[in-house]
């Protein structure tokens, strides 16, 4: 079962996402970027990381940049404040595979995660490494 890390400073968002994705994936959560990095280091590897953009102390963009340095997980940004400039920058730099706007309903979220997991599996196969933990 693919491991997913969810990072969002709003508990109700984390709970909702975990409930939807927990049916098909092994889901871990973190309430901040700093906590997300700790979970990443302690519980990784992860196939997919989904992060909110606006969080205190460390933005989702900063978190995903650091996550990219630490692991090969496919990174998604989920935000209630979609800004084209932010999305373009994050995708161009390679920090984000997909950029999703809240509210992201169940089927839309599930399809995005399925696509990301498939990309992770393909990328790991090209590297000749075993899938995910």
N, C-alpha and C positions, 0 to 999 in steps of 0.2 A: 504494500500500500504506500503510495507516494506521501511524503511528508511535506506539509504546508506550514509556513510561518506567517501569522497575521499580526500586523503592528498598527495599532490605532489607539489614540488617547481617550476615546469614548467607549466606555464599558459596554453600552447597549449595542454599539456597532460590532465590537468584537464578539459579543455573545450571538448576535444574529448571523454574522458570517461563519462563525464556528459551527453553529447549528446546521446551516445549509451545507457547508463543505464537509462537516464531520461524518456525513453519511457515506462518503466515498473516499475520504482521505484521512490521514493521521494528522490532526491539526494541533498546532502549538500557538499560543498567543502571547503578546507583549503589549504593555500599555505605553511604551515610549521607545524612541530610537535606541537609547542606551540599554534598556531592558532587552530590546530586540537583538542587539549585538551580543549580549550575554547568553541569551537563549540560542542564538546561532552558534556560538562557540561551544556551549555545553551540550546541545542536543542535535547538532547538525550531523551529517549534511541534510539539506532540504532540497526538494525538487523545485519548489516555488516559494517566493516571498511576496506577500502583498502588503503594501504600506500605504497609510494615509499620507497626504502631503503636508497638511498644516498640523504640526504638533509642537508643544513647547520644548525649548532647550535644544532640539535637534529636528530639523525639518525632515520630511520623508525623503526629499532629494538627497540630503546629506547622509541619512541612514542608508539609502540604497547605494550611494557611491561607496561607502565603507563596506557594505555587504558584498558588493561586486569585487572588492579587493580581497575579501576573505573566502569567497566560495563561488561556485559555478551555478548557483540556483538561478532560475528564470525569475526576473523581477517585474512585478506589476505595481502600478501606482493607482490608488483608488481615492478620489477626492470629491468633496462637495463643492469645491471652488475650481472647476476646470478652467484653466487659462491656456490658450493655444500656445503662447510663448513658452510656458513651463513645459508643456507636453513635448513640443518640438525639441527643446533643449535637452530634456531627459532622454528622449529617444535617439537624437543625434549623437550624444555622448556615449550611448550604449548602456546607460544605467537602467533603462526601462525597456521591457519588451512590449508591454501594452499599457495604455493609459485609460482608465475607466472613470466615469463620472458617477457620483452618488446621486440619487439612489440607484444602485445597481441591483436589479431584481434577480431572483434565484436563477432562472434559466440563462440569463445573460452572464451572470457571474460564473455559473457552472461551465458554460461554453468557453469562457476566457481561461479558466483554470485548466480545463481539459486540453485546450490548445497549448497552454504553457507547459503542462506536464509532457505532452507529446513532443514539444520542442526540446525539453530537457532530456528525454529519453534518446531522441535523435542525436543531440550533441554529445551525450555520453557514449553512444554507440560509435560515433566517429572517432572519439578519443580512444576507444578500445577499453574503456573502464566499465566496471559493473554499474548498472542503473543507479538506484538510490537506496538509501538505508531506510 
